[in-house]
Amino acid sequence: MGRLFVTKPFDKPVYLLLQALRVAHGDASQWEVLQAALIAFGGLNSNLREAALAAARQAPSDQPEVYPIAS
């Protein structure tokens, strides 16, 4: 039996951005959006990657109990 891979819920701003990107790009899946973001992030120079990571680490975390479904 395989192990279950579980992560913490996305912070609300990240979740809302993922939903907006899905809708803006022909209802792409959340996984497709995340893969594209990882590929783009990997292609940045190290200074830009570090700046993005620093901004993400300082962002407030407001994880709601229920997330709205984007249409």
C-alpha positions, 0 to 999 in steps of 0.5 A: 500500500502506498503512502498518502501525501498530504500538505497543509491547505493553501493560504487563501491568497494563493488559493484565490490566485490559483482559481483565477489562473485556472479560469483565465487559462481555459479552466486549466487544472490546478495541477497544470497551473502549479506545474507551469509555475514551478517550471517558470520559477525554476527558470528565474535567476537566483536573485529573483527566486530568493526575492519570491521566496522571501515575499512568500515567507513574509505573507500572512497566512489566513486559511479559512475553513471553507474556500469558495469555488471559482466559476 
